[in-house]
Amino acid sequence: MNSNPIYNNKEKVNVEQVKREIEEKTEKIVGLAYKTGRLVNPLDLVNKKDDVSKTKIDDSEKLLINIMGSGAKEFNEKVGRQMTYGEMREMWG
């Protein structure tokens, strides 16, 4: 068993690198929101949906939850385990 917490035990995936990659994606989405004044669903960007500007302000809370959920899912797929509470707090406050 690997005692180094930076890597997961199965495939030596660098957990810190995965977290940085997810944080960079999140920062791009949030940065775009600050510039445009509108938060966009990351799935709409991936799917190149044309009407992303029609996102309702009321949906912002749900979109933020989706952004974090998407990051948590990606983390789980790449690392092979769920994020700890500390990792979530470190990444998203």
KAMOQUI-V609618 format. One record per helix or strand. SS is the DSSP state (alpha for helix, beta for strand). FROM is the first residue (numbers start at 1). TO is the last residue. If there is no record, write none. Layout:
SS,FROM,TO / SS,FROM,TO
This chain:
beta,7,7 / beta,14,14 / alpha,15,36 / alpha,42,46 / alpha,52,54 / alpha,57,79 / alpha,85,92
